[in-house]
């Protein structure tokens, strides 16, 4: 399903609370919009839906027939002492019960299957949409909250489809058929009975809104729990090193307590709602008993008809009774639906415009012209101001400067993780905003200090740079990254499982795998963002050897605190507060004894003085 389906489902008109990531207030999404979304996902399963609906119709017909058998037994069989009909009556009731059991089994099984398929499609749509959102979105959104929306919230919708919707459809057909029949039998008695339904509807609306709000709190508190759990488990070594187990347990307890209190509030609302509905149902029963008995005593209605009428009354009230019970699921699903749509209707701002072209194989000439940039949410603080920079094709350009001077921001802008507010960035004369994102990023390789490795094998992590790579190409990339020796030292070689975030590898080993991944990608532009900052001397030498092979014939941007790693750069730029304060080669910058000289002196005090 495309994104238009979600925007048409109601969130563009509002989904409750505030729009995700903004302060804009919006109206709650309607339950009808939620069902429309579910049906839109399920419509490809129309054959199964037809089977389920057929079962529902037959269930309604059978439930309609059973009270008729009761009426016939009392008014005809007993009245006329038709003993020969008793076996037929009993067999008919048992047969109807067996048929009802089979039909309910089929309808429930089919709807459960449809529910799982809808769940599959919806969760995949949500995940794909998350993959398309901007880096800035993830800067302001908690990981645990997103995990809760993709897993817990989608599962709640599945419960609605597989169990509650089948009940709603069944009750709708049953209610309609029986209401028409009761009006035909005695419209006055039926109208008196139906007079209680507006009270049920009003009660349901009042409690429905409160239950939905409470479920929203339940799911938000559950997202808090999920977020805390994700953070604490990934940071378990830090927690243990600071002996903070009790502190974290207490924090977790507070978050689960909030979730518990929210759940208790839902239970209290439901506990108050159901008895009110039951009371209104008993009022309806009293009306039928009193008025029906009066009609029977006046010989205006048979006893069998009254008994059948009471049976139909129960069937008529069952939809309301069922709805009161599944209101819990519906409102929980509505709250989950709002949270899902908050994500689905969050639009990416970094996208290909209609006239975007594919960036041809690039030589790697990059130019910043009069660039001004600030991060979303901090627009009053410019990271770069009227900034100009040129990276010549095939050369190594280095950026140095104190933390916060804008070095990493420049790397983010080249890959178009963010867009500039003013000015332009071009690659071989193409403005990065005018080329397709895939064609730009496929030609840029990034090796950073913050290495990202996935839980899996070494081979899978290297292959991430080029999914169609052969085993020979993977081995060649590992060899070029000076990683082959340590990989072959493992018992399982390239099949070795490295654990979450590569926890089973040393810092140098992880870095060499990330370099192998970049080599396999074979980009024309390489960005090294503090690639050796946290390594020991031996690892740094191995990495430098690997980088030398990686950088050959490519445009390279090196961001470094360690000035020893950039002495051979073709050009060095010194940044301070988003401005270039010095530029040149290593030796010439030292001779000027400016900002670069001071940075160098701090790291190598002996060599600069001698």
N, C-alpha and C positions, 0 to 999 in steps of 0.2 A: 504494500500500500504506500502511496506517495504521501508527502507531507501535507498536501492540500486536504487530504482526508482528516487530518488532525486539526488543521486550522478551521475546517468546516464543522468540526465536532463541538465547537463552542468556546474554546479557550480564547480565541481571538476576540470573543465577546466577553470573556472573563471567566476565571476559574476559582476564585475564592481567595480572600486575603489580599496579598500583594503579588504582583507579577514577579516571577522568579528572577532574582538578581537586581530588582529595581525597587523603588519606593512607591510605584504606581499602584493605587488601589483598583481592584477589579471585583466584579460580581461573581458569585458562585456559579459553576457550570451546572446545567440542568441534568437531571437523571435521564431524560429522554435523549440528550446528546450522548450520554454514556452508552445507552443501549444502541444508539445509531452507530457509534464507533464499533461496538461488539459485532453488530450485524454486518457492518462493512467488512470486517475481518473474516466473518464466517460465511459470507455469501458464496465463496468458491466451493463450499461443502454443501451445495444445495440438494444433492441427492440424499445425503444423510439427514439434512434438515427436513426433507420431505418425509422420510421414514419416521422421524421423531414426531412431526406434526400429525401424521396418520395415526400413530399410536395414541397421541393426545386426544384426537377426535373420537377414537373408539373407546378410550377410557371414559370420556365424558358421556358417551351414549350408554355405556354399561352402568355407570353411576346413576344415570337417569332411569334405566330400566328396573333396577333392583327395588326402589320404592314402589314402582308399579306392580311388581310381584307381590309385595306386602299388601297393597291395596286390594289386589285381586283375591288374595288369600282370605282377607277379612270379610270383604263385601260379597264375594261370590262363593268361594270354596267352603268357608265355615257356615255362611248363611244358608247354603243349599246342601250342606253335608256331602260334598263331592269327594269321597274318600279316594276315588281312583285318580284324583288330580294331585294328591299330596306328594307322591313320589316324583312326579314331573316338576312340581314346585321346588322340592328340595334339590333335585338334580340341576334345575335351572340356576338356583342360587349358588350352588357349589361350582357349576360350570362358569358362571359369571365371575366368581372369586378367582378361579384358576386363570381365566382369560385376563382379568385385571392384573394378576401377579406377573404373567408373561409380558403383557403390554408395558407395565411399569418398569420391568427389568430392561426390556428393549429400549424404551425411551430414555431411561436413565443412563444406560451404557452408551447409547449413541450420542447423547448430549455431553457426556463426560469426554468422549473422544473428540467431539467438536471443540469443547472447552480447551483441551490440551493443544489442539492445532492452533486455535486463536492465541493461546498463551505463547506458543512457539513463534508465531508471526509478530505478535505485539512486542515481545521481548527482543527479537532480532531487529525490528524497526527502531526500537528505543536505543539499542546499542549502536546501530549504524548511525543514528542521528547524533549520538554522543561523540562518535568518531569524527563527525563533520564540524563540530563546534570549535570555536576559536580557543587558542591557548589562554586568552584573557578570561574566558568563561571558567576555566579550571583554576585560575588564580584566585577566584572569589567563591568557589564552590567546594564544599567539603566532600572528600572521597567517600566517606562512610554514608553520607546522605544519598549520593548517587547510587551506591551499591544497594541501599535499601529500596530505592525506587525501581531499580532493574529487577530485583529479586522479590522482595516482600510485597510491594505494591502490585506488581503484575500478577503474582500468585493470588492475591485477594480477588482480582477481576476474574481469574479462572474459576474460583469457587462460585462466583455469581453465575457464570455461564453453565457450569456442569451440574449444579444442583438447583439454584434458585430460579433460573429462567424456565426450566422445565416445569416447575411448580406453578410459576406465573402463567405460562401458556395453558396448562391444564385447567387451572382455576378460571381463567378467562372464558374458555369454551363452556365449562360446566356452569358458571354463573349466568352466562348469557342464555343458554338453553333452558335452565331451570327458572330463571326470572320470567321468561316469555310464557312458559307452561303455567307457572303459578298465577300470572296475570290472567291467563285464559280460564283457569279453574275458578278463581274468585279474586277479581281485581281489587275489591275493597279491602279484603284481608291482606293482600299483597302490598297495597299502597301503605296500609298501617305499618306493616312490617318494614318496608323500605324507608319509612320515615326515620328509622333509627340510624340509617347509613350515613346521612350527613354528619351526625355527631362522631361517627367513627372516622370519617374523612378528616374532619377538623382536628380531632385528637391526633391522628396519624401525622398530619402536616406539622403540628406544633412540636410533637416529640421527635419527628423526623429531622427537623432542623437542628434540634439540640443534640440528638444522637450523632448526627453527621459532624457537627463541630467537635464533639468529644472524640470521635474517631480520628478526626484530623490531628488532635493533640496526641492520641495514641500513636499514630504513625510517625509524627514528628519526633516524639520522644523515643520511639524505636529507632529512628534514624540517628538520633544522638547516641544511643547505646551502640549501634553498629559502627558509627564513626569512632567512638572512643575505643571500641574493641579492635578495630583495624589499626589505629595508631599505637595502642599499647602492645599488640602482638608483634607488629613490625619493629617496635622499639624495645623489645624485651631485654636485649643485652644492656641497653642504657639503664633501664629500670633496675635491673639486678646490680649493675655496677654502682648505682647510687643507693642501693638497698631501699628502693622506693615502692616495694611490693604492697605494703600496707596503705601507703598514700594512694596508689593507683586503685587498690581495692575499694577504698573509701569513696574515691571519685566515681568509680563504676557503680557503687551502691547508690549514690545520690541520683545518678541518671536512671538506673533501673527503678528506683523509688518513684521518680516522676512518671515513668511508664506504668507502674503499678497503680498509682493514684488516678491516672487517666483511664485505665481499664476499669477500675472500681466505679468511676463516675458513669461510664457506659452501662455497667451492670445495674446501677441504681436507677438510671433512666428507664432501662428496659423493664426492671422490676416494677416500676410505677405504671408503665404504659400497658403492659399485658393485662393486668387486672381490670383496668378501665375498659379495655376492649371486651373482655369477658363479661363484664357487668352489662354493657350495652347489648351483647348477644343474648344474655338472659332476659333482658327487657323484651327483646323480640320474641323469645320463646314464650314469655308470659302473655304477650299479645295474642299469639297463635292459640295457646291453650284456652284462654278465657273467651276470646271471640269465637274460636272454632267450636268450643263446647256449647256456647250459646246457640250457634247455628245448628249444631247437631240436635240439641234439645228442641229446636224449632222445626226439626226434620228438613232443614234446608241444606244439610251436608251429611254424608254418611260417615260412620266411624272410620272406615277404611281410608276415606279421603283425608280425614283429619290426621290419621297416622302417617299417611304418605306425605301430607303437607308438612308435618313436623320433620319427617326425614329429609324433605326437600329444603326445609328451613336450615337444617344442619349443613346440608350441602351448599346452600346459599351463603351461609355464614362462614363456611370453611375457608373460602378465599380471603376473607377479611382476617380470620384467625391465622391462616398461614402467612398472610402478608405481615401481620403484626410480629410474627416470629422471624420471617426472613428480612424484615426491615433492618435488623441488625446487620445482615450481610450486605443489603443494598446500600445502606449508608456508609458502611465501611468501604465498599467498592467505590462509592461516589467520592469519598475522600482520597482513595488511592488513585482514582481516575484524574482528579484535579492535580495531584502531584506528578502523575505521568505527563499530563498535558503541559504542565509548567515547563518541563524539559522539552517536549516535542515542539512547543511553540516558541521556544527560545531560538531566535534566528542568529545564524553566524553572520558576522560583519565582514570577515575576511573571506570573500568568495570571488569566483570568476564572474566578471561582468559579461554582458551579452556579446561584446565585440572582442573578448580576450582571444589572443592567438597563442599557439603553442611555441614555446621558446625553442629555437633551433639549437643544435649542438653548439655549446658556447665555448668561446676562448677564455672567458673569465675576466673580462675587463669590467670592473665595478666602480660606479661613481655615485657619491652622495653630493647633491647640490642643494644648498640652502635649507637643510633639513632641520625641522623643529619637531620634537617628539616628547610626549609625556604619557605615562601609563594610565590606562582607564581607571577612573576613580581618584586620580591625583593630578587632574588637568592643570592645577595651579602651580605644579612643580615641573619645570622643563628639564628633562634629562639631557637632551641635546637642543642647542639653540643656534639657528643659522649655521648649521654644521656642513662643512665641505670635506670630502675625503675621496682619494682615488686609489684603487687597488689595480695595479697594472697586470695584464694577463701574463700568466706564467711566472710571476714573481712572488716572493714571500714578503708580506707586509705584516709588521708587528704593531700591536697596540699595548702600551704600558700606561700605568697611572695608578693612583690610589683607588681603594674601593669606593664605588659609587660614582666614578668619573664617567661612566657610560660605555665601557668597553663591551660588556656582554650584550648590552642593548643594541649595539651596532650589529652583532651577529644575529640577534633576533629579527632585526629589520631586513637584513639581506635575505633570510629565509621567509620573510613576510609572515612571521608569527603575529606581528602587529603592523598596522599601517601608520605612516607618518601623518601628522596634522598639517604640515607645511613642507614644501619642497618636493624633491623626487629622488628615487634611487633607481639607477639603471644598470642592467647587465648587458654588455655588448650593444648599448644604445637602446635597449628595450626597457621601458619603465616596468618595474616588477608588478605594478598594479594592472598592467595591460596584458600580462601573459598568464596562461593557465597555471594554477598552483602546482599541479602534479609535474608539469614540464619544468618548472623552476626548481622545486625541491628534489626532484630526481637527479639533478645535476649538482647538488650540494651535499657534501659529506661532513658530518660533525663528529668530532672526538672531544669529549669534555671531561672535566674532573669528576663530575657527577655521572658516573657510569650507570647506564640502565641495562641490566641483563634480566632475562626472563627465566622463570623456573622451568627447566628443561635441560636438554643436552647441549654440550659445547657446539656440536654441529648445527643444531637448530638456531642457536644464537648467532653464529657466523652467517648462516644462510639467510638470516633476516635482512641482510644487505641486498640479497638478490635471490628471490625464492626459486628461480629456475636453475640455479647453479648446479653443476655436476660435482661429484665427490672430488674429482681431480682439481677443479677450480677452488673448492673449499680448502683442500690441502695446500694448494699453491698460495692462497691468501694467508693461511696460518703461517706458512714458512716465511713469507714476506714480512709478516708482523713479528717475527722472532718468537712465535708461540708454538711451533711444531714440537720442539724438544719437550716442553713441559706437558703438552697434550699427550704425546706418545708415552710419557712416563706414567700416565694413569692406566690402570688395568683395562678400562673400557675405552680408552682413547677418545675419539671424537664423540662417542656415545655416552661419555661420562655425564651424569646428572649433577648440575652445579648448585642446585638448591635455590630458594627464593632470593632474588637479587644477587645471585652468584656468590652466596655466603660461603661456599666451600672453597673459593679461590682467594688467593692473595690479591692485594691492590694492583700489583704489577701484572699478574696474570689476567685479571679482569680487564685492565687497560689494553693489553695486547690483543685480547679477543675483540674488544671494541674497535681496535685498529684494523684487525683482520676483516671485520664486518664492513668497515669503510672501504678497505682495499677491494673487497668483492663487489661493492656497489660501483666502483670505478667512476667516481664523480670528477668533473673538471674543476670544481671549486671545493677547497677543503677549509674548514674552520676548526682550529684547535683552541679550545677554550680552557685554559689552565690544565692542559692535558697531562702534565707531569708534576703538578704542584704538590701532590701529597705522597710522592714516591721516594723511596730511598735512592741512594746514589747508584747502586748496581742496577736496580730496576729502571732508573731514569736513563742509564746508558743503553740498556736494551731497547727501551721505548724510542730513544732518539735514533737508534739505528733503524728501527721499523719505520719511524716517521720520515726518515731520509728517503726511503724507498717509496713511501706513500706520496710524498710531495713532488716527486720528480715530474717535471713537465706540467704541473698544475698551478692554478692560482691559489695562494694560501693566505689566510688571515690567521695570525697567531696572537692570541690574547694571553699574556703571561705576567705573573708577579716575579718569577725567577728570571732575572735578566740574562743568566747564563744560557738560557734556551733560545735566545733571539739574537745573539751576537752576529750570526751569519745572515740575518734578514737583509733583504734588498733595501727595505725602507722601514724606519721605526717612527711611529707617531706617539707623542707623549700627550695624554689627555688629563685635563683637570676641569671639573664642573661642566662637562659637556662641550668643552672647547679644546682644540689642538693648541698647545702652548709651545711645542717644539717638534721638529721632525728632521730626519736625516739618517745617516748610517751610524752604527755603534761608535766607531772611533771619533767621528766628527762631533757627535753629541757629547762625548766625554770631554773633548777639547773645549767645548763652549762653557763647560762648568755651570750649566743651568739646572733645570729641574731633573733631567735624566741623570746628570752627574750626581745629584744628591741622592736619588733613588739607588744608584749603583754603589755609592759610598756606604749606604746603610747595609747593603748586602755583602760588599767586599771592601771593608774599610782599609785593609792592608794594601791591596793592589792599587787602589785609587790614590793613596797617599805616596806610594813609591813610584 
